[in-house]
Amino acid sequence: MSINRKEIRRRVHARIRKKVSGTTERPRLAIHFSNKNVYAQVIDDVKRVTIANASTNGEGAGKGATVSSAVSVGKLVAERAKAAGVTGVVFDRGGHIYHGKVKALADAAREAGLQF
């Protein structure tokens, strides 16, 4: 049985989610990349509520699934989270390697004021 990259990423993400959980004090910053867009959400797993979100589908975050659009999504989600009263988060990289778009989004969110 051969396993493709998508299945490997799902398994890695499941392993990460065993350890990473967002609380009311420190919600989870979850990211997702499709072929066309970049998505980020700040989630309180205890209450099962999305506190803030941003994507390239929305306004003011660029277009496409590129590193530059990941930077703009990171800044935007950090601003929206701070407006909702969140300063610290735990980072859920979604099974992706911490490199490229993932690192760019995380660094932009840190520069915009989120602590993780």
PyRosetta script that sets phi, psi and omega in degrees:
from pyrosetta import init, pose_from_sequence

init()
pose = pose_from_sequence("MSINRKEIRRRVHARIRKKVSGTTERPRLAIHFSNKNVYAQVIDDVKRVTIANASTNGEGAGKGATVSSAVSVGKLVAERAKAAGVTGVVFDRGGHIYHGKVKALADAAREAGLQF")
pose.set_psi(1, 120.7)
pose.set_omega(1, 178.0)
pose.set_phi(2, -93.1)
pose.set_psi(2, 145.7)
pose.set_omega(2, -178.9)
pose.set_phi(3, -114.1)
pose.set_psi(3, 129.9)
pose.set_omega(3, -179.8)
pose.set_phi(4, -87.7)
pose.set_psi(4, 172.6)
pose.set_omega(4, -177.1)
pose.set_phi(5, -60.8)
pose.set_psi(5, -37.1)
pose.set_omega(5, -178.5)
pose.set_phi(6, -63.7)
pose.set_psi(6, -41.4)
pose.set_omega(6, 179.4)
pose.set_phi(7, -68.3)
pose.set_psi(7, -38.5)
pose.set_omega(7, 176.6)
pose.set_phi(8, -62.2)
pose.set_psi(8, -44.0)
pose.set_omega(8, 179.3)
pose.set_phi(9, -62.5)
pose.set_psi(9, -38.7)
pose.set_omega(9, 178.2)
pose.set_phi(10, -63.3)
pose.set_psi(10, -39.7)
pose.set_omega(10, 179.2)
pose.set_phi(11, -67.4)
pose.set_psi(11, -42.4)
pose.set_omega(11, 177.9)
pose.set_phi(12, -63.2)
pose.set_psi(12, -42.2)
pose.set_omega(12, 179.4)
pose.set_phi(13, -63.0)
pose.set_psi(13, -39.7)
pose.set_omega(13, 177.1)
pose.set_phi(14, -63.0)
pose.set_psi(14, -38.8)
pose.set_omega(14, 177.8)
pose.set_phi(15, -65.8)
pose.set_psi(15, -40.1)
pose.set_omega(15, 178.9)
pose.set_phi(16, -65.7)
pose.set_psi(16, -43.0)
pose.set_omega(16, -176.2)
pose.set_phi(17, -68.0)
pose.set_psi(17, -18.5)
pose.set_omega(17, 173.4)
pose.set_phi(18, -64.9)
pose.set_psi(18, -32.1)
pose.set_omega(18, -174.1)
pose.set_phi(19, -100.5)
pose.set_psi(19, -31.1)
pose.set_omega(19, -173.7)
pose.set_phi(20, -102.1)
pose.set_psi(20, 121.7)
pose.set_omega(20, 177.4)
pose.set_phi(21, -142.4)
pose.set_psi(21, 139.5)
pose.set_omega(21, -179.4)
pose.set_phi(22, -90.1)
pose.set_psi(22, 136.5)
pose.set_omega(22, 177.1)
pose.set_phi(23, -110.1)
pose.set_psi(23, -179.8)
pose.set_omega(23, 178.1)
pose.set_phi(24, -67.1)
pose.set_psi(24, -37.7)
pose.set_omega(24, 180.0)
pose.set_phi(25, -74.4)
pose.set_psi(25, -41.1)
pose.set_omega(25, 179.8)
pose.set_phi(26, -129.6)
pose.set_psi(26, 88.7)
pose.set_omega(26, 179.0)
pose.set_phi(27, -68.7)
pose.set_psi(27, 170.2)
pose.set_omega(27, -176.7)
pose.set_phi(28, -96.6)
pose.set_psi(28, 129.8)
pose.set_omega(28, 173.8)
pose.set_phi(29, -94.8)
pose.set_psi(29, 102.4)
pose.set_omega(29, -176.7)
pose.set_phi(30, -101.5)
pose.set_psi(30, 138.3)
pose.set_omega(30, 179.7)
pose.set_phi(31, -121.9)
pose.set_psi(31, 154.4)
pose.set_omega(31, 177.6)
pose.set_phi(32, -148.3)
pose.set_psi(32, 141.3)
pose.set_omega(32, 177.3)
pose.set_phi(33, -124.0)
pose.set_psi(33, 127.4)
pose.set_omega(33, 168.1)
pose.set_phi(34, -102.5)
pose.set_psi(34, -176.4)
pose.set_omega(34, 178.0)
pose.set_phi(35, -69.6)
pose.set_psi(35, -21.9)
pose.set_omega(35, -175.0)
pose.set_phi(36, -114.1)
pose.set_psi(36, -20.0)
pose.set_omega(36, -171.9)
pose.set_phi(37, -140.1)
pose.set_psi(37, 164.0)
pose.set_omega(37, 176.0)
pose.set_phi(38, -120.1)
pose.set_psi(38, 134.1)
pose.set_omega(38, -178.1)
pose.set_phi(39, -127.8)
pose.set_psi(39, 143.9)
pose.set_omega(39, 174.7)
pose.set_phi(40, -143.9)
pose.set_psi(40, 138.9)
pose.set_omega(40, 179.1)
pose.set_phi(41, -136.3)
pose.set_psi(41, 144.7)
pose.set_omega(41, 170.8)
pose.set_phi(42, -105.6)
pose.set_psi(42, 116.2)
pose.set_omega(42, -168.7)
pose.set_phi(43, -121.9)
pose.set_psi(43, 132.8)
pose.set_omega(43, 169.6)
pose.set_phi(44, -94.2)
pose.set_psi(44, 105.9)
pose.set_omega(44, -176.0)
pose.set_phi(45, -73.6)
pose.set_psi(45, -22.1)
pose.set_omega(45, 178.8)
pose.set_phi(46, -70.2)
pose.set_psi(46, -48.6)
pose.set_omega(46, 179.9)
pose.set_phi(47, -87.5)
pose.set_psi(47, -10.6)
pose.set_omega(47, -176.7)
pose.set_phi(48, 58.6)
pose.set_psi(48, 51.2)
pose.set_omega(48, -176.6)
pose.set_phi(49, -130.5)
pose.set_psi(49, 137.6)
pose.set_omega(49, 171.5)
pose.set_phi(50, -86.8)
pose.set_psi(50, 119.9)
pose.set_omega(50, -176.3)
pose.set_phi(51, -84.4)
pose.set_psi(51, -43.7)
pose.set_omega(51, -179.8)
pose.set_phi(52, -149.3)
pose.set_psi(52, 152.4)
pose.set_omega(52, 177.3)
pose.set_phi(53, -149.1)
pose.set_psi(53, 160.7)
pose.set_omega(53, 175.8)
pose.set_phi(54, -157.1)
pose.set_psi(54, 149.5)
pose.set_omega(54, 177.0)
pose.set_phi(55, -156.7)
pose.set_psi(55, 169.4)
pose.set_omega(55, 176.5)
pose.set_phi(56, -76.9)
pose.set_psi(56, -9.8)
pose.set_omega(56, 172.2)
pose.set_phi(57, -72.8)
pose.set_psi(57, -31.7)
pose.set_omega(57, -177.4)
pose.set_phi(58, -77.5)
pose.set_psi(58, -175.4)
pose.set_omega(58, -177.1)
pose.set_phi(59, -88.8)
pose.set_psi(59, 143.4)
pose.set_omega(59, 173.7)
pose.set_phi(60, 78.8)
pose.set_psi(60, 20.3)
pose.set_omega(60, -176.7)
pose.set_phi(61, -126.5)
pose.set_psi(61, 15.8)
pose.set_omega(61, 178.4)
pose.set_phi(62, 82.0)
pose.set_psi(62, -175.0)
pose.set_omega(62, -178.6)
pose.set_phi(63, -129.9)
pose.set_psi(63, 148.1)
pose.set_omega(63, 173.7)
pose.set_phi(64, 84.8)
pose.set_psi(64, 172.6)
pose.set_omega(64, -179.0)
pose.set_phi(65, -104.4)
pose.set_psi(65, 62.7)
pose.set_omega(65, -178.0)
pose.set_phi(66, -110.8)
pose.set_psi(66, 171.7)
pose.set_omega(66, 178.7)
pose.set_phi(67, -64.2)
pose.set_psi(67, -40.5)
pose.set_omega(67, -179.1)
pose.set_phi(68, -66.2)
pose.set_psi(68, -36.5)
pose.set_omega(68, 177.0)
pose.set_phi(69, -72.6)
pose.set_psi(69, -30.9)
pose.set_omega(69, 175.3)
pose.set_phi(70, -64.7)
pose.set_psi(70, -37.2)
pose.set_omega(70, 176.8)
pose.set_phi(71, -63.0)
pose.set_psi(71, -45.7)
pose.set_omega(71, -178.8)
pose.set_phi(72, -67.2)
pose.set_psi(72, -35.8)
pose.set_omega(72, 176.7)
pose.set_phi(73, -66.9)
pose.set_psi(73, -39.8)
pose.set_omega(73, 177.7)
pose.set_phi(74, -61.3)
pose.set_psi(74, -44.0)
pose.set_omega(74, 178.2)
pose.set_phi(75, -64.7)
pose.set_psi(75, -43.4)
pose.set_omega(75, -176.8)
pose.set_phi(76, -66.4)
pose.set_psi(76, -43.0)
pose.set_omega(76, -179.7)
pose.set_phi(77, -67.8)
pose.set_psi(77, -33.9)
pose.set_omega(77, 177.3)
pose.set_phi(78, -66.7)
pose.set_psi(78, -41.9)
pose.set_omega(78, 178.0)
pose.set_phi(79, -63.2)
pose.set_psi(79, -42.8)
pose.set_omega(79, -179.9)
pose.set_phi(80, -68.7)
pose.set_psi(80, -35.3)
pose.set_omega(80, 178.1)
pose.set_phi(81, -68.6)
pose.set_psi(81, -42.1)
pose.set_omega(81, 177.9)
pose.set_phi(82, -64.5)
pose.set_psi(82, -35.5)
pose.set_omega(82, 177.2)
pose.set_phi(83, -66.0)
pose.set_psi(83, -28.6)
pose.set_omega(83, 178.3)
pose.set_phi(84, -86.9)
pose.set_psi(84, 0.3)
pose.set_omega(84, 176.8)
pose.set_phi(85, 92.4)
pose.set_psi(85, 17.1)
pose.set_omega(85, -179.8)
pose.set_phi(86, -103.9)
pose.set_psi(86, 127.2)
pose.set_omega(86, 177.1)
pose.set_phi(87, -114.1)
pose.set_psi(87, -31.3)
pose.set_omega(87, -179.0)
pose.set_phi(88, -118.3)
pose.set_psi(88, 138.9)
pose.set_omega(88, 179.8)
pose.set_phi(89, -136.7)
pose.set_psi(89, 164.7)
pose.set_omega(89, 167.4)
pose.set_phi(90, -105.8)
pose.set_psi(90, 141.5)
pose.set_omega(90, -172.0)
pose.set_phi(91, -96.4)
pose.set_psi(91, 124.5)
pose.set_omega(91, 176.0)
pose.set_phi(92, -111.0)
pose.set_psi(92, 105.5)
pose.set_omega(92, -175.6)
pose.set_phi(93, -79.5)
pose.set_psi(93, 1.4)
pose.set_omega(93, 172.4)
pose.set_phi(94, 68.7)
pose.set_psi(94, 24.8)
pose.set_omega(94, -179.7)
pose.set_phi(95, 85.4)
pose.set_psi(95, -3.0)
pose.set_omega(95, 179.0)
pose.set_phi(96, -85.0)
pose.set_psi(96, 154.5)
pose.set_omega(96, 175.9)
pose.set_phi(97, -70.6)
pose.set_psi(97, 141.1)
pose.set_omega(97, -179.9)
pose.set_phi(98, -75.7)
pose.set_psi(98, 81.0)
pose.set_omega(98, -175.2)
pose.set_phi(99, -163.3)
pose.set_psi(99, 150.4)
pose.set_omega(99, 174.6)
pose.set_phi(100, 67.7)
pose.set_psi(100, -120.0)
pose.set_omega(100, -176.4)
pose.set_phi(101, -63.4)
pose.set_psi(101, -38.0)
pose.set_omega(101, -178.8)
pose.set_phi(102, -64.2)
pose.set_psi(102, -47.8)
pose.set_omega(102, -179.7)
pose.set_phi(103, -66.0)
pose.set_psi(103, -39.5)
pose.set_omega(103, 179.5)
pose.set_phi(104, -63.2)
pose.set_psi(104, -43.9)
pose.set_omega(104, 178.7)
pose.set_phi(105, -63.8)
pose.set_psi(105, -44.5)
pose.set_omega(105, -179.0)
pose.set_phi(106, -64.5)
pose.set_psi(106, -44.7)
pose.set_omega(106, 179.5)
pose.set_phi(107, -63.7)
pose.set_psi(107, -39.6)
pose.set_omega(107, 178.5)
pose.set_phi(108, -66.2)
pose.set_psi(108, -38.6)
pose.set_omega(108, 178.1)
pose.set_phi(109, -66.7)
pose.set_psi(109, -37.8)
pose.set_omega(109, 176.9)
pose.set_phi(110, -65.2)
pose.set_psi(110, -43.9)
pose.set_omega(110, 179.7)
pose.set_phi(111, -63.3)
pose.set_psi(111, -31.2)
pose.set_omega(111, -179.6)
pose.set_phi(112, -81.4)
pose.set_psi(112, -3.5)
pose.set_omega(112, 172.3)
pose.set_phi(113, 119.3)
pose.set_psi(113, -4.4)
pose.set_omega(113, 177.0)
pose.set_phi(114, -79.1)
pose.set_psi(114, 143.2)
pose.set_omega(114, 178.9)
pose.set_phi(115, -110.3)
pose.set_psi(115, 123.7)
pose.set_omega(115, 172.6)
pose.set_phi(116, -158.9)
pose.dump_pdb("model.pdb")
